[in-house]
Amino acid sequence: MRSLFALQDRLLAPIGNGDNALPFAARFAFAASLALYFFNSGLTKLGDGIFGIFQPSLGAYAQIFPRAMEAAGYDVSQLGIFHWAVVTGGTVAEFVLPVLIIIGLFARLASIGMIGFIVVQSLTDLIGHGAWDDKAVLGAWFDRIPDGIILDQRMFWVLALSIIVFKGAGWLSLDRLFNKSDA
């Protein structure tokens, strides 16, 4: 058995331990599969005009605070500064954090931010939008069906981002360029 492990180690030695390739692959996977998802989601939250990011749309409040909006009769003026700050901060995060991850600038912090964003997004879907009992949305682990939006898909999102959190940004990143000790 030891000889099989030794053979495996010799065969895979040229690719190294993945300290740079794996985070780069995680950033690429994020860019290829999720960046436009978050960008388009952010666009749906913008208000009118050039400063629309600071005056989120009615839909932004309805997406993030569905129960509060229903209770307020969909009148944004009935909500407070907290609601505005969360909606505005979330909207900015949907634009800024993916860019930071893609270019690899403060990639670890940006990935932690995105993981937090995904957790809040998932809880909003489950609790705020009442999808907790919807098995198609929640999904289940170890059920042989890998299409649950929350438990299956978002687990992979968090896994890719976790690679960046623990390993850094990897190849072709501004973090690596500016911080030679991370190389």
C-alpha positions as CSV (number, residue, x, y, z in Angstrom):
1,M,0.0,0.0,0.0
2,R,2.8,2.4,0.8
3,S,4.3,1.9,-2.6
4,L,1.0,3.0,-4.2
5,F,1.0,6.1,-2.2
6,A,4.6,6.8,-3.1
7,L,3.8,6.3,-6.8
8,Q,0.9,8.7,-6.5
9,D,3.1,11.3,-4.8
10,R,5.8,10.9,-7.5
11,L,3.3,11.2,-10.3
12,L,1.6,14.3,-8.9
13,A,4.8,16.1,-7.6
14,P,5.1,18.3,-10.7
15,I,1.8,20.0,-10.0
16,G,2.8,20.9,-6.4
17,N,0.4,21.3,-3.6
18,G,-2.0,23.7,-5.4
19,D,-1.3,26.7,-3.3
20,N,-1.5,29.0,-6.3
21,A,-3.5,26.9,-8.8
22,L,-6.4,26.0,-6.6
23,P,-7.3,29.6,-5.5
24,F,-6.9,30.8,-9.1
25,A,-9.3,28.0,-10.2
26,A,-11.7,29.1,-7.4
27,R,-11.6,32.7,-8.6
28,F,-12.1,31.6,-12.2
29,A,-15.1,29.4,-11.2
30,F,-16.6,32.3,-9.3
31,A,-16.1,34.7,-12.3
32,A,-17.4,32.2,-14.8
33,S,-20.5,31.1,-12.9
34,L,-21.5,33.7,-10.2
35,A,-20.1,37.1,-11.0
36,L,-22.8,38.0,-13.6
37,Y,-25.5,36.5,-11.3
38,F,-24.5,39.0,-8.5
39,F,-24.0,41.9,-10.9
40,N,-27.5,41.4,-12.5
41,S,-29.0,41.0,-9.0
42,G,-27.4,44.3,-8.0
43,L,-28.8,46.0,-11.1
44,T,-32.4,45.0,-10.0
45,K,-31.9,47.0,-6.8
46,L,-30.7,50.3,-8.3
47,G,-33.0,53.3,-8.1
48,D,-33.4,55.9,-10.8
49,G,-30.7,58.3,-11.8
50,I,-27.0,58.5,-11.4
51,F,-27.2,58.1,-7.7
52,G,-29.6,55.2,-7.8
53,I,-27.4,53.1,-5.7
54,F,-28.1,55.4,-2.8
55,Q,-31.8,55.4,-3.5
56,P,-32.6,51.7,-3.9
57,S,-35.6,50.5,-5.8
58,L,-38.9,49.3,-4.3
59,G,-37.9,45.9,-5.5
60,A,-34.6,46.0,-3.6
61,Y,-36.5,46.4,-0.3
62,A,-39.0,43.8,-1.3
63,Q,-36.3,41.3,-2.1
64,I,-34.3,41.9,1.1
65,F,-37.1,42.7,3.6
66,P,-40.2,41.0,2.1
67,R,-42.1,40.7,5.4
68,A,-41.3,44.3,6.5
69,M,-42.3,45.6,3.1
70,E,-45.6,43.7,3.2
71,A,-46.3,45.0,6.7
72,A,-45.5,48.6,5.5
73,G,-47.9,48.3,2.6
74,Y,-44.9,48.4,0.2
75,D,-44.3,52.0,1.3
76,V,-40.5,52.4,1.6
77,S,-41.0,55.6,3.6
78,Q,-42.4,53.5,6.4
79,L,-39.0,51.7,6.9
80,G,-36.1,53.2,8.8
81,I,-32.4,54.0,8.3
82,F,-31.5,50.4,9.2
83,H,-33.4,49.0,6.2
84,W,-31.9,51.6,3.9
85,A,-28.4,50.8,5.2
86,V,-28.8,47.1,4.7
87,V,-30.3,47.4,1.2
88,T,-27.7,49.9,0.1
89,G,-24.8,48.0,1.6
90,G,-26.0,44.7,0.1
91,T,-26.4,46.4,-3.3
92,V,-22.9,47.9,-3.2
93,A,-21.6,44.5,-2.0
94,E,-23.1,42.8,-5.1
95,F,-21.0,45.0,-7.3
96,V,-17.8,45.5,-5.3
97,L,-17.1,42.1,-3.8
98,P,-17.2,40.1,-7.0
99,V,-14.8,42.5,-8.7
100,L,-12.4,42.3,-5.8
101,I,-12.5,38.5,-6.0
102,I,-12.0,38.4,-9.7
103,I,-9.0,40.7,-9.8
104,G,-7.7,39.2,-6.6
105,L,-7.5,42.4,-4.5
106,F,-8.2,41.8,-0.8
107,A,-9.5,38.5,-2.1
108,R,-9.6,36.8,1.3
109,L,-11.7,39.6,2.9
110,A,-13.9,39.9,-0.2
111,S,-14.5,36.1,-0.1
112,I,-15.5,36.3,3.6
113,G,-17.8,39.1,2.7
114,M,-19.4,37.1,-0.1
115,I,-19.8,34.1,2.2
116,G,-21.6,36.3,4.7
117,F,-23.7,37.7,1.8
118,I,-24.6,34.2,0.7
119,V,-25.6,33.2,4.2
120,V,-27.9,36.3,4.5
121,Q,-29.3,35.7,1.0
122,S,-30.1,32.1,1.9
123,L,-31.7,33.0,5.2
124,T,-33.8,35.7,3.4
125,D,-34.9,33.1,0.8
126,L,-35.8,30.6,3.5
127,I,-37.3,32.8,6.2
128,G,-38.2,36.1,4.5
129,H,-39.7,34.5,1.4
130,G,-41.1,31.5,3.2
131,A,-39.2,28.9,1.2
132,W,-38.2,26.9,4.3
133,D,-40.7,24.2,3.6
134,D,-40.1,24.2,-0.2
135,K,-37.9,21.1,-0.7
136,A,-37.0,22.2,-4.2
137,V,-35.4,25.4,-2.8
138,L,-34.0,24.1,0.4
139,G,-32.8,20.7,-1.0
140,A,-31.2,18.1,1.1
141,W,-27.7,16.7,1.5
142,F,-27.1,13.0,0.8
143,D,-30.3,12.6,-1.1
144,R,-28.8,11.7,-4.5
145,I,-30.4,14.8,-6.1
146,P,-27.9,17.6,-6.4
147,D,-30.2,20.4,-7.4
148,G,-31.4,22.1,-4.2
149,I,-30.8,25.8,-4.5
150,I,-29.8,26.4,-0.8
151,L,-28.1,23.3,0.5
152,D,-26.6,21.9,-2.7
153,Q,-25.8,24.9,-5.0
154,R,-24.8,27.4,-2.4
155,M,-22.7,24.9,-0.6
156,F,-20.4,24.8,-3.7
157,W,-20.4,28.6,-3.9
158,V,-19.2,28.8,-0.3
159,L,-16.7,26.0,-0.9
160,A,-15.1,27.9,-3.8
161,L,-14.9,31.1,-1.7
162,S,-13.5,29.2,1.2
163,I,-10.6,28.0,-0.9
164,I,-9.8,31.7,-1.4
165,V,-10.2,32.5,2.3
166,F,-7.8,29.8,3.3
167,K,-5.3,29.7,0.4
168,G,-5.3,33.4,-0.8
169,A,-5.9,34.6,-4.3
170,G,-3.3,32.5,-6.1
171,W,-1.9,33.2,-9.6
172,L,-2.7,36.4,-11.6
173,S,-3.9,38.4,-8.6
174,L,-3.3,41.9,-7.3
175,D,-2.8,40.4,-3.8
176,R,0.1,38.4,-5.1
177,L,1.6,41.4,-6.9
178,F,1.3,43.7,-3.9
179,N,2.2,41.2,-1.2
180,K,5.2,39.2,-2.2
181,S,5.1,37.2,1.0
182,D,1.8,35.7,-0.2
183,A,3.5,34.4,-3.4
